[in-house]
Amino acid sequence: MKGTKRADAYSILDTCFVGQASSLRVPAVSMAFSGGAALKLSAQNLLVDVDSSTTCLAFAPARSAAIIGNTQQQTFSVVYDVKSNRIGFAAGGCT
């Protein structure tokens, strides 16, 4: 996030900035899945305010598997089709 002052890491969140999520400009982020599906994330799905003057990217390092967490899922309805090994996303989840 060009031009945004960095802040110290917060717990497992290692990419943090000075300011609140509502005041920061965030680039477009899309998660691409096999089969051509894409999950387009807004700032609300990318940032978490950790205190009154710091916000962090809601991503943490992982050694093997990636997890699409609560913050990324908040504005979507998520359908898990375990039998067919598929996942689906639709707009309109919790806000």
C-alpha angles and dihedrals in degrees: 000000000000117000095012116124113241122233131201118281117268116217107301092346103097102174109068136158139200110256139038125293092246091061100045127091111228127194120237112275125192128178111216121210132193112271092043100280117143132193110209111206127204127207088269088061094046108043136055125192106228096182139347094288106026136069127180137199106260093233128102130191118261131188099217123350126043118223124206097216138202095276093054092047099046099100096038138075106230124206120195115201100187095172092057094034093238138128128202134197130200131177118256109060127136119320 
